[in-house]
Amino acid sequence: MMRKLFIALSFGITQFSVAQTNPAITSWLLNTNNTKGSYYLTGNATPILTTINANVQQVQYSTNFVYVTATGVPAFVTGPFATGPVTSALNNSYVLKIPLNPVEAATKTAVGNGAIAAFINGTVAYRPGDGMSYNNLNQWHSNAVYFENIGFDCAHGHPGPMTSDYHHHQNPSAFNIETVPTSSICNVYLADGLYVPNAATHGPIIGFAPDGFPIYGAYGYTNPLDASTPIKRITPSYRLRNITARTTLPDGTAAVGPTLTQMVQIAGPGQPQIQAVLGAYLEDFEYVAGLGDLDENNGRFCKTPEYPNGIYCYFATIDENNKPVYPYLLGNFYNGTVLGTTHATISETVTTYTPSLSVSSNNLEQIGVSLFPNPTSDVIVVQTNGLTTNEIFIELRDGNGKVIQAQTIKKGSTMAYLDVTTLYNGTYFVHVKSGALAKSYPVVITE
């Protein structure tokens, strides 16, 4: 089993266009070097490369909309998937349509099943439910984050049973960033997620809802309208209900559900039973206005680095242990008028977005790099503390400067792994390069 080692790096890397600065156009992770998707099969800890291009292939925009062409396959390794017939993330040929001028809706649209939003790597988000309910009565609806946990890969993701669209029901970060991971799959199948929540910086834009409003990572400003206030973990206003029996729904409607100790069946042939603990069903939660930072839709109006004048933002919510917490991404309703879709037809004149890439002037000496435990004997994990929007090149070198091993942290990935199990004892160096910035870090390897 892999020991959990981290070299924590934080890069201030931004993507911008002189011609166009709307974040709904510039935030997507464009695949500019033909990066392919990859996946694990159960029992094989070596990734298998596909022929499918990862991340986003093209971004086009008009006055009112951005159109994002993507396969729905991330750059990080997916799988293996313990449930369902699909072994890898498949090409869904998305043309994501997102409004560029979102407006709050007078009448809110309910968030349905299937894809409810898009992440910046071209994959999609699902709501907390999995479409199933207790005894098929459409009253107590299964929480996918609980019932489907057995089938998630290291990045909390899996493909849908019908459309095979790789998706997340929750914060798209790896299980192994949690203080007490709720899955051990990362220990065997080394992978990562879209980003790593960083308590020291404002969360990055990780996606957009079809109403055009952005979805941010888990951290924001303490005062939503003051960007000079400290960074804090943004909290939802939902909580578990104080119930010992499932006899009524949150709105008071009488409805008998499973007991809190009852064993219920996970959907799918050959799947085990699981205890119906409090939190296993969506109706186990209730919204309490003002309990947290966010409203019923899991968002708030706030200033952000990308929107200094303020905009309504959804947030991916986690607890103090980095574990995703309900409602995870979006609430039950969209805040804005829903004009977007996942498979759009472009019937207007559009401009193709061509980004310029820039690396900030951060000094790597000041980033705060840690290596632990040190020495190591099996694997070194290089992990960024933020969303990687530019490739980061990693080399393991011996004392003479010879490159022994090389890895790349791709756009939309957060980690690189260096296997050192076959190396002789001694001091080696991990060389990190991003743009014009570079530094080497010593690591001691033992048997």
FENVENBEL-V390557 format. One record per run of one state. SS is the DSSP state (~ for helix, > for strand, _ for the rest). FROM is the first residue (numbers start at 1). LEN is the number of residues. If there is no record, write none. Layout:
BEGIN
ss=SS from=FROM len=LEN
ss=SS from=FROM len=LEN
END
This chain:
BEGIN
ss=_ from=1 len=5
ss=> from=6 len=4
ss=_ from=10 len=3
ss=> from=13 len=4
ss=_ from=17 len=6
ss=~ from=23 len=4
ss=_ from=27 len=3
ss=> from=30 len=1
ss=_ from=31 len=5
ss=> from=36 len=6
ss=_ from=42 len=2
ss=> from=44 len=10
ss=_ from=54 len=2
ss=> from=56 len=6
ss=_ from=62 len=3
ss=> from=65 len=6
ss=_ from=71 len=7
ss=> from=78 len=1
ss=_ from=79 len=15
ss=> from=94 len=6
ss=_ from=100 len=4
ss=> from=104 len=1
ss=_ from=105 len=5
ss=> from=110 len=1
ss=_ from=111 len=4
ss=> from=115 len=5
ss=_ from=120 len=4
ss=> from=124 len=3
ss=_ from=127 len=2
ss=> from=129 len=5
ss=~ from=134 len=3
ss=_ from=137 len=4
ss=> from=141 len=3
ss=~ from=144 len=4
ss=_ from=148 len=1
ss=~ from=149 len=3
ss=_ from=152 len=5
ss=> from=157 len=3
ss=_ from=160 len=6
ss=> from=166 len=3
ss=_ from=169 len=6
ss=~ from=175 len=3
ss=_ from=178 len=7
ss=~ from=185 len=3
ss=_ from=188 len=17
ss=> from=205 len=5
ss=_ from=210 len=4
ss=> from=214 len=3
ss=_ from=217 len=2
ss=> from=219 len=3
ss=_ from=222 len=9
ss=> from=231 len=3
ss=_ from=234 len=4
ss=> from=238 len=3
ss=_ from=241 len=7
ss=> from=248 len=1
ss=_ from=249 len=5
ss=> from=254 len=1
ss=_ from=255 len=8
ss=> from=263 len=3
ss=_ from=266 len=7
ss=> from=273 len=3
ss=_ from=276 len=5
ss=> from=281 len=1
ss=~ from=282 len=3
ss=> from=285 len=3
ss=_ from=288 len=11
ss=> from=299 len=4
ss=_ from=303 len=8
ss=> from=311 len=5
ss=_ from=316 len=2
ss=> from=318 len=1
ss=_ from=319 len=5
ss=> from=324 len=1
ss=_ from=325 len=8
ss=> from=333 len=1
ss=_ from=334 len=2
ss=> from=336 len=1
ss=_ from=337 len=4
ss=> from=341 len=1
ss=_ from=342 len=1
ss=> from=343 len=1
ss=_ from=344 len=7
ss=> from=351 len=2
ss=_ from=353 len=3
ss=> from=356 len=4
ss=_ from=360 len=4
ss=~ from=364 len=3
ss=_ from=367 len=4
ss=> from=371 len=2
ss=_ from=373 len=3
ss=> from=376 len=1
ss=_ from=377 len=2
ss=> from=379 len=6
ss=_ from=385 len=7
ss=> from=392 len=6
ss=_ from=398 len=5
ss=> from=403 len=7
ss=_ from=410 len=5
ss=> from=415 len=5
ss=_ from=420 len=6
ss=> from=426 len=9
ss=_ from=435 len=2
ss=> from=437 len=9
ss=_ from=446 len=2
END
